Amino acid sequence: MSAYEKFVTGFLDYQSKAAHADPELFARLAVGQTPKCMVIACCDSRVDPAILANAAPGELFILRNVANLVPPCEPDGLYHGTSAALEFAVNALRVEYIVVMGHASCGGVRALMTNDPDIAEVNPFINRWMRIAEPARLRTIEIAAEQSLEHQICICEREVIKVSLLNLLSFPCIAHGVKIGRLRLRGLYFDIASATLFQYQENTDRFEPLR
């Protein structure tokens, strides 16, 4: 069975089980969506927010991109997919939470930390996209210059989450929502090997495991 055939078979199985468990599910979903939480996660196939959160269809508004990055607000008239999704989530869907979820073994962060010119030449889009996280790389070098590359990557994966949280506040609609208490921001880090989820604590500048 090919990967695509497995995908189709998986959908048909889900369709059958969902229709049996809740015959009205698809009819309700067709009317519209009212998620209260937006999750910004990585494209990595091992880190699916809906699966990790055991969420049903319609519960999460999910944006996935390389290294779970949020660019700063740039109203320059160019194409900004991530910014458009944020705008829709906050202004149209009126989500109450925006969660940035990073993870261990992130390929985008590894590319950022290794800074290999050959990789950059072959992957110009990834190279340019990861420049958003340059403050995370610089912070990592500052605090872990003598550590191994693998340790630096682990640190940078967390620093990238903090960069995205900070960039979220550069969007006026998000900054206003946070200021008046209508919107809350959260940072999460998923360690794949231990299946542990860590939450960023701003008051201590640390990621603590959720229990």
N, C-alpha and C positions, 0 to 999 in steps of 0.2 A: 504494500500500500504506500503510495506516494505521500509526501507531506501535505499536499493539497487535498488528496482523497481523505486523509485522516481528518483534516479540518472540516470538510463537508460532512463526513460521518459523525464527527463530534457535534456539529450543529444539529443534525437530524435527531441525534440521541437527546440533546438538551431540549429541543423543541418538543419532543414526545413527552419527556418527563415534566417539563414546565407546564404543558397543556393539561397533563393529567393531574398535577398537584394543584394548579390554579388556572382553571379554564378561562378566567377573565383577565389574566395577566397581560397579554398582548393588546387586548382592547383598551385597557387602562393606560398602558405605555403609549399607545398611539395618540391619546388625547393631548399629552404634553409631559414635560418633566419639571419636577420641583425639588431638585437636590439641595441640601443645606450645606454640603461640604464639597469644596473643590480640592483635588489632589494634583500636584505637579510632580510627576515622577519621571524616571529615566525610561528610555525605550527598551532597555535590557529585558530580554525574554524571561529572565528569572525573577523579575520584580513586577508582578502585576498587582496594582493596588486593590482592585476589586476582589481578587482571589485572597490576598493577604488579609483584607478586612472582612472577608466573608460577606460581601455586600451583594444585595439583590440589584437587578437592573433598575436604573432610575435613582439609586441612592447616592451615587457619587458622580460628580462632573470631573472627568479626568483629562488632564493634558499631559502628554508624554513627549519628551524630546531628549536629545543627547545630553546626559549628565544633569537632568532635572534643573536646567538653568532658567532663570528669569532675567531678561535683559533690562537695562534701565529704560525708563519711559523716554521714547524718542519720537515726538510727533513731527516727523520729517516727510511724511507723504509716501514713504516706501512701504514695502510689504512686511508686516509684522504679525505672524501667525500667533505667537505666544501672547503678545499684547492684545490681540483681538479676542482671544479666548478669555483672558483676564477681564477685559471690558465687558464681555457678554455675561460672564459668571457674576460679576459684581452688580452691574447696572440692570441686567435683564432678569437673571435668575435670582438675584438677591441672596447669594450664598452667605452663610454665617461664619464659615471657617475657610481659610485657605491653608492647605498643608503642603509644605515642600518635603518630599521624601527622597532622600539620597540612599545609596547602598554601597556595600563593600564590593571590591573587585570591579570597579567602574572603568570601562575602557576609555571613556572620554577623559576622565581625570588622569589616567595613566598617560594618555597622549599629551595632555597638558604638562605633566611633570617631567616626562622624558624629553619633550621638545625636539623630537627627531626631525631634521629638515627633510629627510626622504619621505617620512610619513606625511608631513605637511604638504609636500609637493603632490603626492598621490591623492590626498584627501583635503583639498583646499577649503571645502565647505566646513568640514569638521574643525580644521585648524582655525578658521576665522570665527566660527561659533564659540569655540572654547576660549577665545580672547575675553569673553564676558567674565570668565572666572580668573583672570589674571590677578586680581587682588587676593584671591584664595591661594594662588601659587606663591605669591610674594610673602604672604603671611606664614605659609608653611615653611618656606626657606628661612624666614626670620626665627621661628621657634624650634625648628628641627634640622638645622643645617648639617649637624654632625651625625644625624641618624641615617639609616639605610634608605634606599629608594622605596622599598616596600612600606616601610614605616611612614615615610613622607606621603606616599599615596594615600595611606589610610587616614592620615591627618587632613590632607587636602580634601578628601571626600566629605569630611565634616565641615571644613571651611567653605566649601562650595555652597552648602546648604545655607550658611550664614550670609553669604553674598547674595543669594537669591532672596532671602528674607528681607535684606536691606533694600534690594532693588525693587521689591514689591511696594515699598513705601514711597518710591519715586513717582508712582501713579497717583494723581490727585484723588481719584475716586476711592482708591484703597486707603490712602492716608486719611481721608476724611472719615471713611467707615470705621477705621481703627480708633480715630480720635473720639468719635461719639459713642463708641462701644457697640456698634452694630456688627462689626467685623473683627474676627480674631485670627491671628497668624500663628502657625505652629511649624516646627521643624522636626522631622523624624529621620532616623538613620537605621537602615535594615542591614544587620550582619547576616549574610547568607549562610555561612557555615554553622552558626549556632542558632539560626532562626530566631534571633533576638531583635526586638525593635527598641531603639533608644529615642528618647525625646529630648530636644534641646531646652535647657533651662537658662533663660537669659540672665537671671540674677547671679548665677554662678559661672556662666559661660562654659557649661559642661553638658555632655549628652549622658542622660541617666536611663538605665534600662526600665522599660515598662513591665510591671508585674501584675 
